[in-house]
Amino acid sequence: VSPRLVVLVVARPAKSWRSLSNHVEVVQALKKVLPPQILVEEFLGAGKSVRDMACEFARASVIVSPHGADLSNLAFVRPSTTVVELVPEQRTFR
């Protein structure tokens, strides 16, 4: 039996300017359109150890995340991991 594929959706605290206003809807849409053998999980790094964050990112097949520091955990992903970085259309980064 092969392990389930994991899509890890990075969540941000609601007060963060980098949080997705439609985070819940994104997670629901992914669960609806992806086949049941693909597991969609939410990730909130606050309060987690580096080891726990590393383990969660290492087992993910796909990472969906708003732009930000949580993406530093990409150091722990497998080479074949797909990353979808969400950047607000009206935000300018310098």
Backbone hydrogen bonds, N-H to C=O, Kabsch-Sander energy under -0.5 kcal/mol:
donor,donor_aa,acceptor,acceptor_aa,energy
5,L,37,Q,-0.8
7,V,39,L,-3.1
8,L,6,V,-0.6
8,L,62,V,-3.1
9,V,7,V,-0.6
9,V,41,E,-3.3
10,V,8,L,-0.7
10,V,64,V,-3.0
11,A,43,F,-3.8
16,S,13,P,-2.2
19,S,16,S,-1.5
21,S,19,S,-0.5
23,H,20,L,-1.4
26,V,22,N,-2.3
27,V,23,H,-2.4
28,Q,24,V,-2.5
29,A,25,E,-2.6
30,L,26,V,-2.3
31,K,27,V,-2.3
32,K,28,Q,-1.9
33,V,29,A,-2.4
34,L,30,L,-2.2
38,I,35,P,-2.2
39,L,5,L,-3.1
39,L,37,Q,-0.6
40,V,38,I,-0.5
41,E,7,V,-3.0
41,E,39,L,-0.6
43,F,9,V,-2.6
48,K,45,G,-2.4
53,M,49,S,-2.4
54,A,50,V,-2.7
55,C,51,R,-2.4
56,E,52,D,-2.2
57,F,53,M,-2.4
58,A,54,A,-2.4
59,R,55,C,-1.4
60,A,56,E,-0.5
60,A,57,F,-0.8
61,S,6,V,-2.9
62,V,6,V,-1.9
63,I,82,T,-2.7
64,V,8,L,-3.0
65,S,63,I,-0.5
65,S,84,V,-2.7
67,H,86,L,-2.4
71,L,68,G,-1.8
72,S,69,A,-2.5
73,N,70,D,-1.7
74,L,71,L,-1.9
75,A,72,S,-1.5
76,F,73,N,-2.1
77,V,74,L,-1.3
81,T,78,R,-2.0
82,T,61,S,-2.4
84,V,63,I,-3.3
85,E,83,V,-0.6
86,L,65,S,-3.4
86,L,84,V,-0.6
87,V,85,E,-0.6
91,R,88,P,-1.0
93,F,91,R,-0.5
